[in-house]
Amino acid sequence: MIRFNVPFLTGREGERLAEVLQTGHLEGDGPMTRRASALLAERTGGGRALLTTSCTHALEMAALLLELAPGDEVIVPSFTFVSTANAFVVHGARPVFVDVRPDTLNLDERRLAEAIGPRTRAVVPVHYAGISCAMGEILDIAGRHGLTVIEDNAHGLGGAYHGAPLGSFGALAAQSFHGSKNLVAGEGGALIVNTPALVERAEILREKGTNRSRFFRGQVDKYTWVDLGSSYLPSELVAAVLVAQLEAFESIQAARERVWRAYDAALRPWAATQGAKVPTVPPGCQPSWHIYHLRMPDSDTQERLIAHLRARGVQACFHYQALHASPMGQRFGGRVGDCPVAERAADTIIRLPLYPNLTSEAIAQVIDAVMDFR
């Protein structure tokens, strides 16, 4: 069976872990955390990179930085992982679901303005599959309405929009290093702080509400409880794995691009004859090569193709269910039919195996299995 996902290891993770073990400094914010943070900041445009225990926790830190009050609203796409909404809900906000574009499955910027109300505080664009949202339009609309833009960049590390790296556009951006992502640390994430005025408070929130980071820099002689916060800081062991991954970033991305382009060259012509769709890359967008997906004509065809591929030794997967139509989404006013593009994507999308060590033979097997589908 060709598995849907196999977390890729560079071979240097053991060395970096050994470095940590030799120092005896296992808790976070040590030398390895600083190395990972510096490397990540380079990849995301130079904002302050704060490692976290997950992308979900990075988004929760963003919610705390907004100082949300009950009744405040945050706009999110309906076609995304639950954390994009849940991180704000648990801190008092109400999610407002917006449909996605039919081409990229990103938040539809043409529907953004109509979703803004007097209690709207932020908009959270998600770069689905590592292909950029229309950030120019989103930033313009957000700016005119005084909204904070928080990028959910879980898919987008290595992608760009008109030459600028994804993760550099929002006041804040969240990254993921889950085992399913381009760079893996088992679990883990990061908050990219692109607004200097937010850096000090973000450090405090990440350190249980204390000014411990300032203490370790010698800026105060004692540290104490000064704000809200929680334990969002990963260990040096997580940072060590991430450093090894970041050091191999270019080769990881090149390998993923090789798989993505092989699929696209073979399956784009096939899809045109089957009433199916393949990824759209708008002008000015550089993908991160995170996902290669097919969208079939209907849910029955989706289910039959997944079963067909399984029978041919290929594990392929559907993806998100539309949040607005979920049981929890309906508690916040979502109704079936509100976001038809997201609903259709949930019923028709199939993600193909994509990871750096997928062999040419395996790629060919996946392509042949798809093209043999009837």
C-alpha positions in Angstrom: 0.0 0.0 0.0 1.3 3.4 -0.9 0.4 5.4 2.2 -1.2 8.8 2.0 1.4 10.4 4.2 4.8 9.3 5.5 6.5 11.9 7.7 9.9 12.7 6.1 13.1 12.6 8.2 16.3 14.2 6.8 18.7 11.9 8.7 20.1 14.8 10.8 17.4 14.7 13.5 19.4 12.3 15.6 22.4 14.6 15.6 20.4 17.6 16.6 18.7 15.6 19.4 22.1 14.4 20.6 23.2 18.1 20.8 20.3 18.9 23.1 20.9 15.8 25.3 24.5 16.7 25.7 23.7 20.2 26.9 21.2 18.9 29.5 18.9 21.8 28.6 15.7 20.1 27.7 13.1 22.7 28.4 12.2 25.3 25.7 13.7 28.6 24.8 17.3 27.2 24.9 19.9 27.3 22.1 18.0 24.9 19.8 14.8 26.9 20.1 16.7 30.1 19.2 18.3 28.3 16.1 14.9 27.1 14.9 13.3 30.5 15.5 16.0 32.3 13.5 15.8 29.8 10.6 12.0 30.1 10.5 12.0 33.9 10.6 14.2 33.8 7.5 11.6 31.7 5.7 8.6 33.8 6.7 9.8 37.3 6.0 11.7 38.3 9.1 8.9 38.6 11.7 9.6 37.4 15.2 9.1 33.6 15.2 7.9 32.1 18.5 7.8 28.3 18.6 4.6 26.8 20.1 3.4 23.3 20.9 1.0 23.3 17.9 -0.5 25.5 15.2 -3.7 25.5 17.3 -1.9 27.0 20.2 -0.3 29.6 17.9 -3.8 30.6 16.8 -5.0 30.7 20.5 -2.1 33.1 21.3 -3.3 35.3 18.4 -6.8 35.2 20.0 -5.4 36.3 23.3 -3.4 39.1 21.7 -6.7 40.4 20.2 -8.2 40.6 23.7 -11.5 39.3 22.4 -14.7 39.9 24.3 -17.9 37.9 24.2 -19.8 38.9 21.1 -16.7 39.8 19.1 -16.6 38.1 15.7 -13.8 36.6 13.7 -14.2 35.8 10.0 -12.9 32.3 8.9 -13.4 30.2 5.7 -15.8 27.4 6.1 -13.5 24.9 4.3 -10.6 24.6 6.8 -9.5 22.6 9.9 -11.6 23.1 13.0 -8.7 24.9 14.8 -9.0 27.9 12.5 -12.3 28.7 14.2 -12.0 26.9 17.6 -8.9 28.8 18.7 -11.0 32.0 18.7 -14.2 30.4 20.0 -12.5 29.1 23.2 -11.5 32.7 23.9 -15.0 34.1 23.5 -15.4 35.0 19.8 -18.1 34.0 17.5 -16.9 32.6 14.1 -18.5 34.1 11.0 -18.1 31.6 8.1 -17.4 32.7 4.6 -17.5 30.5 1.5 -14.4 29.7 -0.5 -13.4 30.3 -4.1 -14.3 27.6 -6.6 -10.8 27.7 -8.1 -8.4 27.7 -5.1 -10.7 26.8 -2.2 -9.3 29.8 -0.3 -11.5 32.3 1.5 -13.5 34.2 -1.2 -12.3 37.8 -0.9 -15.4 38.8 -3.0 -17.6 37.7 -0.1 -15.5 39.2 2.7 -17.0 42.7 2.9 -20.5 41.5 3.3 -19.5 39.3 6.3 -18.1 42.3 8.2 -20.3 43.6 11.0 -19.9 46.1 13.9 -18.3 43.4 16.2 -15.9 42.0 13.6 -12.3 42.1 14.9 -10.3 39.9 12.6 -10.2 37.8 9.4 -8.2 34.6 9.2 -7.3 33.6 5.6 -6.1 30.0 5.2 -3.7 29.3 2.3 -5.4 26.0 1.3 -3.0 23.4 -0.1 -0.2 26.0 0.1 -1.6 28.3 -2.6 -2.0 31.9 -1.5 -5.2 33.6 -0.8 -5.8 36.9 -2.7 -3.9 38.7 0.0 -3.8 42.1 -1.7 -7.6 42.3 -1.7 -8.0 40.8 1.7 -5.5 43.3 3.3 -7.2 46.2 1.5 -10.7 45.2 2.8 -9.3 44.5 6.3 -7.5 47.8 6.4 -10.6 49.8 5.4 -12.6 48.2 8.2 -9.8 48.3 10.9 -9.6 44.5 11.1 -6.5 42.4 12.1 -5.4 39.9 9.5 -4.1 36.6 11.0 -2.8 34.1 8.5 -3.4 30.5 9.1 -0.3 29.4 7.2 -0.4 25.7 8.3 -0.2 24.7 4.6 1.8 27.5 3.2 5.4 27.5 4.5 7.6 28.0 1.4 4.8 29.5 -0.7 4.7 33.1 -1.8 2.4 35.8 -3.1 3.8 38.2 -5.7 7.3 37.3 -4.4 6.6 37.8 -0.6 6.6 34.7 1.6 3.3 33.4 3.0 3.3 34.1 6.7 4.6 37.7 6.1 1.3 39.4 5.3 -0.8 39.3 8.5 -0.1 41.1 11.7 0.2 37.5 13.0 0.7 34.2 11.2 0.4 30.6 12.5 2.6 27.7 11.3 2.2 23.9 11.8 4.9 21.2 12.1 2.5 18.3 12.5 3.6 15.0 11.0 1.3 15.7 8.0 3.0 19.0 7.0 5.9 19.9 4.8 8.3 20.3 7.8 7.6 17.9 10.7 8.4 17.9 14.3 5.9 15.3 15.4 3.7 18.0 16.8 4.6 21.7 17.1 3.9 25.1 15.6 4.9 28.7 15.6 3.4 32.1 15.9 5.0 34.6 13.5 4.6 38.1 14.9 5.0 40.7 12.1 3.9 43.6 14.3 6.8 44.7 16.6 4.4 46.2 19.1 2.9 42.7 19.8 6.2 40.9 20.3 6.7 41.5 24.0 3.1 40.6 25.0 3.3 37.5 22.8 6.4 36.3 24.7 4.5 36.8 27.9 1.5 34.9 26.8 3.7 32.0 25.7 5.4 31.9 29.1 2.4 31.4 31.3 1.7 35.1 31.6 5.1 35.9 33.1 8.0 38.1 31.9 10.4 35.2 32.1 11.8 35.9 28.6 12.9 39.4 29.7 14.5 37.8 32.8 16.6 35.4 30.8 17.7 38.4 28.6 18.8 40.2 31.7 16.2 43.0 31.3 14.7 42.4 34.7 16.2 40.9 37.9 13.2 38.8 38.7 10.3 37.5 36.7 6.7 37.5 37.8 3.1 37.1 36.7 2.1 40.1 34.6 -0.7 39.0 32.2 -2.8 36.1 30.9 -1.0 33.2 29.4 -0.5 29.5 29.2 2.2 26.9 28.6 2.7 27.2 24.8 6.4 26.6 24.7 7.7 23.3 23.2 10.8 21.5 24.5 14.3 21.7 23.0 13.7 18.2 21.7 10.9 19.4 19.4 13.1 22.3 18.4 16.0 20.0 17.5 13.9 18.0 15.1 12.6 21.2 13.6 16.1 22.6 13.1 17.1 19.5 11.1 14.1 20.0 9.0 14.6 23.7 8.4 18.3 23.0 7.5 17.0 20.7 4.7 14.1 23.0 3.7 15.2 23.5 0.0 15.7 19.8 -0.7 12.4 18.9 1.0 10.5 21.5 -1.1 12.2 20.4 -4.3 11.2 16.8 -3.7 7.6 17.7 -3.0 7.5 19.9 -6.1 8.8 16.9 -8.1 5.8 14.8 -7.0 3.3 17.6 -7.4 4.4 18.4 -11.0 4.4 14.7 -12.0 0.8 14.4 -10.9 -0.2 17.6 -12.6 1.5 16.8 -15.9 -0.3 13.4 -16.1 -3.7 14.2 -14.4 -4.6 17.6 -15.7 -5.4 16.3 -19.2 -7.1 13.3 -17.7 -9.3 15.5 -15.4 -10.5 17.5 -18.3 -12.0 14.4 -19.9 -13.6 13.3 -16.7 -15.4 16.4 -15.5 -12.9 16.6 -12.6 -10.8 19.5 -11.4 -7.2 19.8 -10.4 -5.4 22.5 -8.4 -5.5 26.1 -9.7 -2.4 28.3 -9.2 -3.4 32.0 -9.8 -0.9 34.4 -11.4 1.6 35.7 -8.8 1.2 32.6 -6.5 4.1 30.3 -5.7 2.8 27.1 -4.2 4.3 25.4 -1.2 3.6 22.0 -2.8 1.6 20.9 0.2 -1.3 19.0 -1.3 -2.2 17.7 -4.8 -6.0 17.1 -5.0 -8.6 16.1 -7.4 -12.2 17.3 -7.2 -14.6 14.8 -8.7 -18.0 15.6 -10.2 -20.0 14.3 -7.2 -19.8 12.5 -3.9 -20.6 9.1 -5.4 -17.6 9.4 -7.8 -15.4 10.6 -4.9 -16.2 7.6 -2.8 -15.8 5.2 -5.8 -12.4 6.6 -6.7 -11.1 6.4 -3.1 -12.3 2.7 -3.0 -10.8 2.0 -6.4 -7.4 3.5 -5.4 -7.4 1.5 -2.2 -8.0 -1.7 -4.2 -5.0 -0.7 -6.4 -2.7 -0.2 -3.4 -3.0 3.6 -3.0 -4.3 5.3 0.1 -6.0 8.5 -0.9 -8.1 10.7 1.4 -11.0 13.2 1.5 -10.5 16.4 3.5 -12.4 18.8 5.6 -16.2 18.8 6.2 -17.6 22.3 5.9 -17.5 24.0 9.3 -20.6 26.1 8.9 -22.7 22.9 8.4 -21.1 20.9 11.3 -23.0 20.4 14.5 -20.8 23.0 16.3 -21.0 25.4 13.3 -24.7 25.4 13.4 -24.7 26.4 17.0 -23.1 29.6 15.8 -25.7 30.2 13.1 -24.3 28.2 10.2 -26.9 26.5 8.0 -26.6 23.9 5.3 -26.5 25.8 2.0 -24.8 29.0 3.3 -21.4 28.1 1.8 -22.2 25.9 -1.3 -18.6 25.8 -2.6 -17.2 24.6 0.7 -20.0 21.9 0.9 -19.3 20.7 -2.6 -15.5 20.6 -2.0 -16.1 18.4 1.1 -18.2 16.0 -1.0 -15.9 15.8 -4.0 -12.2 16.3 -3.0 -9.6 13.6 -3.0 -6.0 14.1 -1.8 -3.3 12.0 -3.4 -0.1 10.8 -1.6 2.5 13.5 -1.5 5.8 13.4 0.4 9.5 13.8 -0.4 10.5 10.1 -0.5 7.7 9.0 -2.8 9.6 7.1 -5.5 9.1 7.5 -9.2 7.7 4.0 -9.3 5.1 4.9 -6.6 4.2 8.1 -8.4 3.6 6.1 -11.6 1.5 3.6 -9.7 -0.7 6.4 -8.3 -1.1 8.0 -11.7 -1.9 4.7 -13.4 -4.4 3.8 -10.7 -6.2 7.1 -11.1 -6.3 7.0 -14.9 -7.7 3.4 -14.8 -10.7 4.6 -12.9 -14.0 4.2 -14.7 
